[in-house]
């Protein structure tokens, strides 16, 4: 793509809404736009506002400040050539310029969850800055009090120069699901109603009305000029073998005359105009940025919400078309975070907060698995929760998520996909319930919240009884060895869950190793908890003591049976014991997962051997490969169409989140030995690569381990937070 800088930025609002784009300001994905509104939080994400196409006229010379890929292969305009600077913190900021002028643009997406009733009790300034309205305890605990949702984005332009300038801002809009492109057709129409310094828009498609939203501005004259822009090209979708053409509609444009030092601020907001929304002023943007920094400071206990100027480490991103990639020098294999106030540490916590969202159908907190295309997933949330909530001491958040997931437990299973309004959860996971128990244990270790344990213990027992007695997908305990098994055609119930047609790529039927390691840890937790509750007199002490003894006996049996997974020839664990008792001897990271849980059933000698082989075969600078490169099924690059990518997803692709289990296992079995992992490449990626200020979902198995998949993944960020500090 020539020398365009296509690294990406992301803004979120705590409801599932987001904005995203590239450093060079060119749209390369279906998921690039300025307002994807999650009107049924965090779902039903709809692109309403794509962007503003800007041009600047100075002394009669007009400069187009956009960059677009077109279906005919052309790139025009080419304003990326005028881009002088891009900064990611505290909000995305671009500076374009020539000798006699400079134009700065900034974007901010305010936090969108507002307690109902606050609107009438607040000043106009406070109403314009809704992020401050929700008390911290309520933001974390998500009580059942009524709430209001506010989906909006603020844009501010600032002009510097020696002469008067005219800024033209053409609106490009849509009404489409965030997964699909918009195509112009006679049935799709947009109405607009012009008011005082605002215009309200609503789509109508085949007789159905779309989502109303409006744009308002602090100064300028709006000119109606309805026109379609056809055939934008989205090259990242071309690479992925997906739809890659888009048509956008423009209802008109705004003309703003700017003197040197002038600003113009715009706000796009879902809903019809509301007099209670406050007056939009030139200060509104800065107030929104300050409110967001204040919110984050309250959550994470930062002593200051700002950032210094001029430090590249603190957010300024070198443009790839003009400067080489920058890196923050870090000592090899040492903790690069000197203290809790470190800027990198604050950026990691800020990145973690982007995944926390409110789910209206619960109602309560949830975790978006990744941006730009994931929703909330049960397994991912529970694995990520220690890093997202326990390490930052967001205990109310952790408790709220655990309670929510527990509420939806059915037949001993925790849903992997939550329902929308009036929908049904999807229970296609054998391990989500086991991860729920493991994460509950970590929460209790951190908080000593035994009242919460007493509240949840009946659910813990329900999961236990369902697994012992048998449940969906033929999930049951094998009476001969006490191990947990499953067998159901056409599904994939572990984290290696790709299914093409009716055929899982990595079936893993039978007894997967990490599932049984989780089962062993769960039994250990049950024994501890029953004993603890008996001592605290929560329930019947005699009965609880007997239960604790029974759970301990069963755990010991499972510990003994887990030796069936030991492969003495490789010094590694079999990945799966199949239903016909065959062993799968592929070298996968699931053996490392089995070593990383709070309760581990394997000996020191076994643990060291497993880690030695995993270090040689699976460890990369960005995480662990999902399969040994020497395996005939190994695929070293995650690319191509949907099926090609799906076949590579768990067949060698590197997963960043797996660095966490590897570190936990290393610290357990090699406590006195230096970690054979250098943090610098992964932190360089976090600061300066792919999704700026976040960590990608996956990387190629083959060097140079190009980042792939989602640009921001919750468990990737969470596991770094869990171990970097």
CORWO-V732357 format. One record per pair of residues at least 4 apart in sequence whose ideal C-beta (glycine too) atoms are under 6 Angstrom apart, sorted by the first residue. I is the first residue (numbers start at 1). J is the second residue. D is the distance in whole Angstrom. If there is no record, write none. Layout:
[[I/J/D] [I/J/D]]
This chain:
[[3/321/4] [4/24/4] [4/26/6] [4/80/6] [5/23/4] [5/24/5] [5/319/5] [5/320/4] [5/321/6] [6/22/5] [6/28/5] [7/23/5] [7/692/6] [8/22/6] [8/691/5] [8/711/5] [9/92/5] [9/692/6] [10/20/5] [10/371/6] [10/691/6] [10/712/6] [11/19/4] [11/109/4] [12/18/5] [12/354/4] [13/17/5] [13/109/5] [13/111/6] [13/112/4] [14/111/5] [14/112/6] [14/113/5] [14/357/6] [15/38/5] [15/41/4] [15/112/4] [15/149/6] [15/358/6] [16/38/3] [16/41/5] [16/42/3] [16/357/5] [17/36/6] [17/37/5] [17/38/5] [17/151/5] [18/36/5] [19/34/5] [19/109/5] [19/153/6] [20/31/6] [20/32/6] [20/372/5] [21/32/5] [22/26/6] [23/86/5] [24/67/6] [24/80/4] [25/67/6] [26/67/4] [27/32/4] [28/234/6] [28/235/5] [28/236/4] [29/234/6] [29/236/5] [30/181/6] [30/234/6] [30/237/6] [31/372/3] [33/47/5] [33/50/5] [34/49/5] [34/51/5] [34/153/5] [35/48/5] [35/49/4] [35/153/5] [35/268/5] [36/45/5] [36/47/5] [36/178/5] [37/46/6] [37/48/6] [37/151/4] [37/270/5] [38/42/5] [38/45/5] [39/44/5] [39/211/6] [40/44/4] [40/420/6] [41/358/5] [41/360/5] [42/357/4] [43/420/5] [45/178/4] [46/211/6] [47/174/5] [47/176/5] [47/178/6] [48/213/5] [49/173/6] [49/268/5] [50/172/4] [50/174/6] [50/248/5] [51/172/5] [52/169/4] [53/66/5] [53/170/4] [53/172/6] [54/65/4] [54/169/5] [55/62/6] [55/64/5] [55/168/5] [56/63/5] [56/103/6] [56/165/6] [56/167/6] [57/62/5] [57/166/4] [58/101/5] [58/163/6] [58/165/5] [59/163/6] [64/77/4] [65/79/4] [65/96/6] [66/77/5] [66/79/6] [67/79/5] [67/80/5] [69/75/6] [69/233/4] [69/235/6] [70/74/5] [70/233/6] [71/231/4] [71/233/5] [71/245/6] [82/96/5] [83/96/6] [84/95/5] [84/97/5] [85/95/4] [86/94/6] [86/317/5] [87/93/4] [87/315/5] [87/316/5] [88/315/5] [88/317/6] [88/692/5] [88/693/5] [89/307/6] [89/315/3] [90/289/6] [91/106/6] [91/108/5] [91/289/6] [92/107/5] [93/106/5] [94/105/5] [95/104/5] [96/103/5] [97/102/4] [100/161/6] [100/162/6] [101/161/4] [102/160/4] [103/159/6] [104/158/4] [105/157/5] [106/156/5] [107/155/6] [108/154/5] [108/288/5] [108/289/5] [109/153/5] [110/131/5] [110/288/5] [111/131/4] [111/295/6] [112/149/6] [112/150/5] [112/151/6] [113/134/6] [113/147/6] [113/358/5] [114/130/5] [114/133/5] [114/148/5] [114/150/6] [115/133/6] [115/134/5] [115/147/6] [116/146/4] [116/147/6] [116/148/5] [118/122/6] [118/133/5] [119/276/5] [122/126/4] [122/127/5] [124/278/4] [127/278/4] [128/278/4] [128/284/5] [129/287/5] [129/288/6] [129/291/4] [130/150/5] [131/291/4] [131/292/6] [131/295/5] [132/291/5] [134/138/6] [134/139/5] [136/298/5] [137/141/6] [138/143/6] [140/394/6] [140/396/4] [140/397/4] [141/396/4] [141/400/5] [142/364/4] [142/365/5] [142/400/5] [151/270/4] [152/267/6] [152/269/4] [153/268/5] [154/267/5] [154/285/5] [154/288/5] [155/266/5] [156/263/6] [156/265/5] [156/285/4] [157/264/5] [158/263/5] [159/165/5] [159/258/4] [159/262/5] [160/260/6] [161/260/5] [164/259/6] [165/258/5] [166/257/6] [167/256/4] [167/258/6] [168/253/6] [168/255/6] [169/254/4] [170/250/5] [170/253/4] [171/250/6] [171/251/6] [172/248/4] [172/250/6] [173/249/5] [174/182/5] [174/248/6] [175/203/3] [175/210/4] [176/180/6] [176/182/4] [181/243/5] [181/246/4] [182/246/6] [182/247/6] [183/247/5] [184/228/5] [184/247/4] [187/205/6] [187/206/5] [188/205/5] [189/204/5] [190/201/6] [190/203/5] [190/249/5] [190/251/6] [191/202/5] [192/199/5] [192/201/5] [192/251/5] [193/200/5] [194/199/5] [197/216/6] [197/217/6] [198/214/6] [198/216/4] [198/273/6] [199/215/6] [199/222/6] [200/214/4] [200/273/6] [202/210/6] [202/212/4] [203/210/3] [204/209/6] [212/272/5] [213/270/5] [214/273/5] [215/268/5] [216/267/5] [216/280/5] [217/266/5] [218/264/6] [218/265/5] [218/280/6] [218/282/6] [219/256/6] [219/264/6] [220/254/5] [220/255/6] [220/256/4] [221/255/5] [222/252/6] [222/254/5] [223/252/5] [223/253/6] [224/252/4] [225/252/5] [226/251/5] [227/250/5] [228/247/6] [228/249/6] [229/248/5] [230/247/5] [231/245/6] [232/246/4] [234/244/5] [237/242/5] [237/244/4] [238/244/4] [241/641/3] [241/642/6] [256/264/5] [258/262/4] [263/282/5] [265/282/6] [265/284/6] [265/285/5] [267/280/6] [280/284/5] [283/287/6] [293/305/3] [294/305/6] [296/350/6] [297/302/4] [297/305/4] [300/349/5] [300/392/6] [307/314/5] [308/314/6] [312/316/5] [312/326/5] [313/328/5] [313/343/6] [314/343/5] [317/692/6] [318/323/4] [318/326/5] [319/323/6] [325/688/6] [326/688/6] [327/684/5] [330/336/4] [330/679/6] [330/680/4] [332/678/5] [333/674/5] [333/675/5] [333/678/6] [336/679/5] [337/342/5] [337/345/5] [337/724/5] [337/725/5] [338/342/6] [347/693/6] [348/721/5] [349/392/6] [351/693/6] [351/694/5] [351/717/5] [352/388/5] [352/717/5] [352/721/6] [355/367/5] [355/368/5] [355/714/4] [357/366/6] [357/368/5] [359/366/4] [361/419/6] [361/420/6] [361/421/5] [362/404/5] [364/400/6] [364/404/4] [365/397/6] [365/400/5] [365/401/5] [366/376/4] [367/376/6] [367/381/4] [367/384/6] [367/714/5] [368/376/6] [369/374/4] [369/377/4] [369/380/4] [369/714/6] [370/374/4] [370/697/5] [370/710/4] [370/713/4] [371/712/4] [376/418/6] [377/416/6] [378/414/5] [378/415/5] [378/416/4] [378/432/4] [379/416/6] [379/429/5] [379/432/5] [380/384/6] [380/715/5] [382/435/4] [382/436/5] [382/439/5] [383/435/6] [383/715/5] [384/388/5] [384/714/4] [384/715/4] [384/718/4] [385/389/5] [385/398/6] [385/401/6] [385/439/5] [386/390/4] [386/442/5] [386/722/6] [387/391/6] [387/718/3] [387/719/6] [387/721/4] [387/722/4] [388/718/5] [389/394/4] [389/397/5] [389/398/4] [390/398/6] [390/446/5] [391/721/5] [391/722/6] [395/447/5] [398/443/5] [402/440/6] [405/414/5] [405/436/6] [406/456/6] [406/459/5] [408/415/5] [408/425/5] [409/414/6] [409/459/6] [411/466/6] [411/471/5] [411/472/6] [412/463/5] [412/466/2] [412/467/6] [412/471/5] [413/427/4] [413/433/6] [414/432/4] [414/433/4] [414/436/5] [415/425/3] [415/426/6] [415/427/5] [416/426/6] [416/428/5] [416/429/4] [416/432/5] [417/426/4] [418/425/6] [419/423/3] [419/424/5] [419/425/5] [429/493/6] [430/475/6] [430/486/5] [430/493/4] [430/515/6] [431/435/6] [431/515/6] [431/518/6] [433/463/5] [434/518/4] [434/522/6] [435/439/6] [437/522/4] [437/525/6] [438/521/6] [441/525/5] [441/598/6] [444/453/6] [450/536/6] [453/457/6] [453/529/6] [454/538/4] [465/469/6] [466/471/4] [468/477/5] [470/476/4] [471/475/5] [473/486/5] [473/488/4] [474/486/6] [474/487/5] [474/488/6] [475/486/4] [477/484/6] [478/483/5] [478/485/5] [481/561/4] [482/557/4] [482/558/5] [482/561/5] [483/511/5] [483/516/5] [483/561/5] [484/515/6] [484/516/5] [484/519/4] [485/510/6] [485/511/5] [486/493/6] [487/509/5] [487/579/5] [490/502/4] [492/497/4] [492/499/5] [492/504/4] [494/508/5] [494/512/5] [496/506/4] [496/650/4] [498/505/4] [498/646/5] [498/649/5] [499/504/5] [500/643/6] [500/646/6] [505/647/6] [506/650/5] [508/512/5] [508/576/5] [509/579/6] [510/576/5] [510/577/5] [510/578/4] [510/579/5] [511/516/6] [511/577/4] [512/576/5] [513/565/5] [513/573/5] [513/575/6] [513/590/5] [513/594/5] [514/590/4] [514/593/4] [514/594/5] [517/594/4] [517/597/6] [520/558/5] [520/559/6] [520/601/5] [521/597/4] [521/598/6] [521/599/4] [523/551/5] [523/554/5] [523/555/4] [524/555/5] [524/599/4] [525/529/6] [526/551/4] [527/548/5] [527/551/4] [527/552/4] [530/544/5] [530/547/4] [530/548/4] [531/548/4] [533/538/4] [533/539/6] [533/544/5] [534/541/4] [534/544/4] [534/545/5] [539/544/5] [559/601/4] [562/601/5] [565/573/4] [565/574/5] [567/572/5] [567/574/5] [567/585/6] [571/609/4] [572/591/6] [572/610/6] [572/613/5] [573/591/4] [574/583/4] [574/584/6] [574/585/6] [575/584/5] [575/586/5] [575/588/5] [575/590/6] [576/584/4] [577/583/6] [578/582/5] [586/631/6] [587/617/5] [587/628/4] [588/627/6] [589/618/6] [589/624/4] [589/658/5] [591/610/5] [592/614/5] [592/661/5] [592/662/5] [592/665/5] [593/661/5] [595/600/6] [595/607/5] [595/665/4] [596/661/4] [596/664/4] [596/665/5] [602/606/4] [602/607/5] [604/669/6] [607/669/4] [608/669/5] [611/665/6] [611/669/6] [613/617/6] [614/618/5] [615/619/5] [615/676/6] [617/628/4] [618/624/4] [618/625/5] [620/654/5] [620/705/6] [621/681/4] [622/654/5] [622/656/6] [622/682/6] [622/699/4] [622/705/5] [623/654/5] [623/655/5] [623/656/4] [623/658/5] [623/659/5] [624/658/4] [624/662/6] [625/652/6] [625/654/5] [625/701/5] [626/650/5] [626/653/5] [627/631/5] [627/634/5] [627/651/5] [627/652/5] [629/634/5] [633/651/5] [634/652/4] [635/648/4] [635/651/5] [635/652/5] [636/652/5] [636/701/4] [636/702/3] [637/700/5] [637/702/6] [638/645/6] [638/648/5] [638/653/5] [638/700/6] [638/708/4] [640/644/3] [640/645/6] [648/653/6] [649/653/6] [652/701/4] [653/698/5] [653/701/6] [654/699/4] [654/701/6] [654/705/6] [655/698/6] [656/695/6] [656/716/4] [657/715/4] [657/716/5] [657/719/5] [659/719/6] [660/719/3] [660/722/5] [660/723/6] [663/723/5] [666/670/5] [666/675/6] [679/683/5] [680/684/6] [684/688/6] [685/689/4] [686/695/5] [690/696/5] [690/707/4] [690/711/5] [691/711/3] [691/712/5] [694/712/4] [695/716/4] [695/717/5] [696/707/4] [696/711/6] [697/709/3] [697/710/4] [697/713/4] [698/708/5] [698/709/4] [699/705/4] [699/707/5] [700/705/5] [700/706/5] [714/718/6] [720/724/5]]
